[in-house]
Amino acid sequence: MTRAEYWQWSSAAAHMAGKSTPFVDVAPGLERTGDFAAFLAEADDTDPRWSAVLKAEGAGWPVGAKEWLMQLEAKHKCTLTPAKRGPKPKVKLASKAVEPDMFD
């Protein structure tokens, strides 16, 4: 699909309609961009407002403040942010204390 408002996980349709959903509050975005359709048409990869969207687009993650995303994850019991990359650190076991031999 070539138009953002048709993408399954995009908030573009809500922003273009000017109507919030359980997953997106359109007011903050519309306050920053005004006419959202015009914003999408004019935006390019050099626009600082657009760079976060382009960065998240390839990975499929939503764009927003970390605190807001954490609230959404808790509320909807789903993962909306990438996990830490790489192997999990090894757990170091505490060395066992050796009991003195009572017969020494």
C-alpha positions in Angstrom: 0.0 0.0 0.0 1.4 3.3 -0.9 -0.8 5.6 1.2 -0.2 5.8 4.9 -3.9 6.1 5.8 -4.4 2.6 4.4 -1.7 0.9 6.5 -3.0 -1.4 9.2 -1.1 0.1 12.1 -0.8 3.7 10.9 -2.5 6.5 12.7 -2.7 8.5 9.5 -6.4 7.7 8.9 -7.3 8.9 12.4 -5.3 12.1 11.9 -6.7 12.8 8.5 -10.3 12.2 9.8 -9.5 14.3 12.9 -10.9 11.6 15.2 -9.1 9.9 18.1 -9.2 6.1 18.6 -8.3 4.0 21.6 -4.7 3.9 20.3 -4.1 7.4 19.2 -5.0 10.9 20.4 -5.0 13.0 17.3 -5.0 16.4 19.0 -1.3 16.7 19.8 -0.3 15.7 16.2 -2.8 18.0 14.6 -1.7 20.9 16.9 1.9 20.4 15.5 1.0 19.7 11.9 -2.3 21.4 11.2 -3.7 19.9 8.0 -2.4 16.3 8.3 -2.9 15.4 4.6 -0.8 18.4 3.6 1.8 17.4 6.2 2.1 14.0 4.6 2.2 15.4 1.1 4.9 17.9 1.9 7.1 15.9 4.3 10.4 14.6 3.2 13.3 12.9 5.0 15.0 16.2 5.8 12.1 17.5 7.8 12.9 17.1 11.5 9.2 16.4 12.3 9.3 13.6 9.9 12.6 11.9 10.8 11.1 10.0 13.8 8.3 8.7 11.6 10.7 7.5 8.9 13.0 5.9 11.5 10.1 3.9 13.0 8.5 3.1 9.7 11.1 0.5 8.7 10.9 -1.3 12.0 7.1 -1.1 12.4 7.2 0.5 15.8 4.9 3.4 16.8 6.2 6.9 17.3 5.8 8.7 20.6 7.3 9.7 23.9 8.8 6.8 25.8 6.5 7.4 28.8 3.4 7.4 26.6 4.4 4.2 24.9 5.0 2.5 28.3 1.5 3.6 29.4 0.0 2.2 26.3 1.8 -1.1 26.7 0.6 -1.4 30.3 -3.0 -0.4 29.4 -3.3 -2.8 26.4 -1.0 -5.5 27.7 1.1 -5.6 24.5 4.6 -4.8 23.4 5.0 -1.5 21.5 8.7 -0.9 21.9 11.7 -3.0 20.8 13.4 -5.1 23.4 17.1 -4.6 24.2 19.1 -6.1 21.4 21.7 -8.8 21.7 22.1 -11.9 23.9 20.8 -11.8 27.4 23.6 -11.3 30.0 24.7 -14.4 31.8 23.6 -14.7 35.4 26.6 -15.1 37.7 26.0 -17.5 40.5 27.2 -16.5 43.9 30.1 -18.8 45.0 29.0 -21.3 47.5 30.5 -21.0 50.9 32.2 -24.2 51.9 31.3 -25.5 55.4 34.4 -26.4 57.4 34.8 -30.1 57.9 33.9 -30.9 61.4 36.3 -33.9 61.5 39.5 -32.0 60.5 
